Amino acid sequence: YRAMLTGEPYRIRACITQASNPLLTQPNVNLVYRALQKLDLYVVHDFFMTPSGQLADYVLPSTTYMERPWIWSYAALVGSERALPKTVPGVYDRRDDFDLWRELGVRLEQGADWPWESLEEYYDYRLAPSGLTFAEFMDQGRYLAPPKIVGRHEQDGFATPTGKVELYCTTLEKLGYDPLPRYYEPPASPYSTPELAEEYPLILITGGRVQPYYHSEYRQVDSLRKVHPEPRMQINPEKARELGIEDGDWVWIETPLGRITQKALYFPGIDPRVVHTEHAWWFPEEDGAEPHLYGVFRSNANVLVDEDPEICNQISGGCATRGLLCKVYKE
């Protein structure tokens, strides 16, 4: 997103996002907002309209989990068929992710790399080593587990470069990183930035999951919204009373990057030095047009989170979504 804004190391002119809703799921929301506006072309492929979709030049309706086949593997290979058609002529037309990327590939003269006409045909190709087509796989029970072999590691070893359980990570060592686990103090904390902690004395955790939502999904479903209608932040009752905050008060949570509002929820189990905000909050019932965008800036925890590469994880590049510094005060 910084490259979209600055053109460094090169200018990004177009972007396609699928089921990711970056205005809710990416850190530093205000920067992401400016970056998406800078694009020549922005395309969103999603299940429903989102704040990010409101910025798009084109919004393409995607098949939901009920309208597409699936193959996925955990301890076993599991599959599911389409429960509903993806297209009803004259009513609606949704497309699989496969349809979008295949059509784009074909138009970019990469048709030889996309020989399958449908997602089901592609799954036939994926399943070929098992001797089954996708239809046959589903008919036999949608489940395929590898044989259990006791002591397999004694014969094959573990899936590491050394074949052993690695407490000392040889892969990280080859990449020039510390091969042993090491604790690093968060970039902003009472210990690493004591001067900042004077103004922002509380430790902030963002991103805790809450039922019945999944990331930014389902707040537009009325029956689910009734279960959990408002964003809530957890705070220790003693600390809250010290700050003049009652259970159920709307409060501001502020970091050096910005502030959001959520409803205070007394939680005796949280350390008095710490507060916790729910993430991915938006309000689908409100105005979707710019600049409001379904209230995406009001209670969205990622407004508070910085993505500056200089303070991100040295190895993974991940930003600090837990262990920030903030202050909390009543609206």
N, C-alpha and C positions, 0 to 999 in steps of 0.2 A: 504493500500500500504506500510505503514511502517512495518507492520507485515510480508509482503512478503520479505522485505529487511533484517529485523533484526531477524526474527524468534520469536519475542516477541509479545504477550504472547505465541504464538505457530507458527510454520512455516506453511504458506499457500503454498501448492505445485501446485495447479491448480486453474484456473479461467475461467469462461464463461461470456462473455459480450454480451449483445444483444442491438443493436441500441444505444449504449452509447458512443463509440469512446473516451475512457478515456484520450488519449493524447491531445484531444481538450477540453473536458468537465470537467476535474478534475483539481484542483489547484496543483501547484508545479509540472509542467510537467516533469522536469528533474528527479525528484524523481520517478514519475509514470513510466517513461521510464526505469529506472534502476530496478524498482520493477517487471515490466512485463518480463524483460529479466531474472530475477532470477527464474521464475516459471519452473517447470518440464513440465507443459502442459498449453497452453493458446488457448482457442477456441473462435472464434468470429462468431456471427450469425447476419448478417446485410444485408441491401439492396444492398450495393455497397462497393467496396474496399475503405478502409480508412487508414490513417497512423497507427492506432492501429491494423487494420487487417494485415498490413505488418509484424507485430511482431508475428502473430499467427501461431501455429502449424497446425491448421485447420481453414478454413474459410467456413462457411456454408451459402448458399444463402437463404435469408428469403423472405417470401411473402410480397409484398407491400400492401398498403391500398386497392388497386384495386383487389388483388388476395386472399383476405381473407374476411370472414364475420365479422361483428362487432356487439356488443351490448354495449352501454354505456349509462350512466344516468347523467343528470344534473338536471333540474327541471322536466324532464320527461324521460322515457325510449325510446331510439332511436336505430334503427338497420339499417344495410345495408348488402346486399348479395355480393357474389363474382361477380365482373364484368368481370373477366378474370379467366381462369383456372390457378391453381398453378403449374400444370405439363403439359407439351406438350411432349409426348414420342419422344425421339431422338433429342429434341431441347433444352429444359431446364427443370430443376426440382427444385422447391422452396418449402420450408416447413414452416408451421405456427409455431409460438412459442409453441403452444399446442403440435404439432407433436414431437418437440425436447424433451420437458419435459416429455411427456407421454412415449416415447420410452425409455428414460433414467430411468424413474420410473419402467417400466416393467422389464428392464434388471437388476435393483437393487432389484428385487423380491417384488415390491410394486404394482403389477398389480391390486390387489383388490381395491386400491385407485384410479385407472384409468379405470373405467368400460366403458367409452365412446370411440368409435372407431374414432370419428372425432370431430372437433370443433363445427360443426353444432349439433351433438348429445349432446355435453356438453351444448350448448345453450338451447336445449330442456329441459334439467335438470334445468338450471337456470330459465327458464320461467314457469316451472311447476306450481308454485303458482298462476299464472295468468290464468291457464287453457288453455294455447296456446302452440303449438309447435313453433319452430323458423320459419318454413315455413308458418304457419298460421299467426304468428305475422307480417311477412313481407307482406303477402297477404292483411292483413287488413289495411296496411298503414304505417308500420314501426315506429309507434309512439304510446306511451301509457303514458298518464298523470294521476297523482293521482287526485281525486276530490278536488276542492278548497273549503275549509271550513273557512268561516269568523269567526275570534275569536277562532281558534283552540287552541291557546296557553292558553286560559282561562280554557280549559278543560284538556289539556294534559301537559301544561307547555312547557318549552323550553328544548332542548336536552343537558342539563347540569346537574351535580349532584344535584344541588339545585332546578332545574326546573325553574330557573330565568335567566334573562340576567346578566351574571357575569362580573362585572368590577373588582371584587376581585376574582381571580381564585383559587377555592378550590382544583382543581386537582394539580396545581403547588405547593400549600401549602402542600399537603399530600406527595409530592415527595421531600419536603425539600427546595423548591425554594421560592423566593419572590413572593407572590401572586399578587402584584401590579406592573403595568408597571414601568420600571425604565430605565433611560438613562445611558448608559455606553460609555465613550469616546472610540473610536477605539483604538486597541492596538498600532498602529503607527499613530500619528497625531502631528500637531504643538503644541498641549497642553500636550499630554501624553508622547511624546518623543521629546522635543524641541531640544535636541542635534542632533538627527537624522535628524530633519527638516532643520538643517543648511546645510547639504549636499544634502538632497532631499526636496526642499522647496515647491513643488507643491503637491496638493491633487489629487489623481488618482481615477477615477471611471472606472471600467471595466464592460463589459457585456451588454451594450446597444444593443437592437435588431435593425436589419436593414433589410428592404425588399430588395430582395425577398427571403432571406435565413431564415432557421429555425435551430437555433443553428449551428451545423457544416454541415448541409445538403445543397445540391443543388449547391455548388460551382463547381461541376463537370458537371453541365448542361450548355452547351454553351450559350443557349439563355438567361438564367437567369444571367449568369456571365457577359454578355454584359451590363446588367442593372446596375450592381455594380461591376466593375472589380477589384478594389483594396481596401485594408484596409485603413481606415481613422481614424484619431484621431482629436477630436474637441479641439480647443484652442481659447481663447479670442484674437482678433486681436491685441489689445494693448500689451498684454503680449507676444504674438508671435514676434511682432516687437522689443520689448525690448530684446528678446533672439536672434534676427537676423534671424527669421524664416519667410519666405514668404508663402502665401497661395499656397498649392500644393507641397511644399518641402517635401522630405522624411526626417523623423526625428527619432532619437532614444528616446525611453521611457525606463527609467531605474529605477529599485528598488534595494534594497540590494540583491534580489534573482536572478536578471538577467536583460537582456534588450531585447527589440524587436523593430522592425522598422515598422512604418505606415506613411501614407501620411497626412500632416497637412491640416486641414480644418478649415478656419476661421469661428468662430461662436460667434457673439456678445452677444448672450444670455447666455453664460456661464461665471461664476465668474472668474475673472483674476487669482484667486488662484487655480483654478481647471482645470484639463484636463480630457478628456474622450476617452477611446479606445474602438473600436469594438472588439468583442470576436470571438473565434472559427475559426480563419483564417488559412487555409492551401491552397495549390496550386496543385490541382489534375493533372494539365498539366505537372508538373515537375517529376523528378525521384522519384519513390516510394521506391527504395531499400535503405537499411541502408547504411550509417547513415543519409541520407538526409530525407527520409520519407515524400516526398511531401512538403518539406520546413516547417515542422510542428513547428520548433523552431523559425522561423524567425519573424512572426508577430502575434503569438498566445498570447493573453492577459494572459492566465493562466500560462505562464512562469513567470509572475511577482507576482503571488498570492501565499502566504504561507499557508500551511495547518497544521502547528504545533499545536497539540492539546492544548498546553498551551495558545495559543492566540485565539482559536476558541470560539464561543458563549458558554457561561456557561451552557445553557439549551439545545439548539438544536444541538450544535456541529458544526454549520455552520461556514465557514471561512469568513474572511473579503474580499469581492470582490469589495467593494466600501469604499472609505475612506482610501486608502493606501497613502503612501508617495512616490514621484518619482521626478526625474529630467528629463528635456527634452532638447535635443540639436540637432542641424542639423547634418546630416550625413556628 
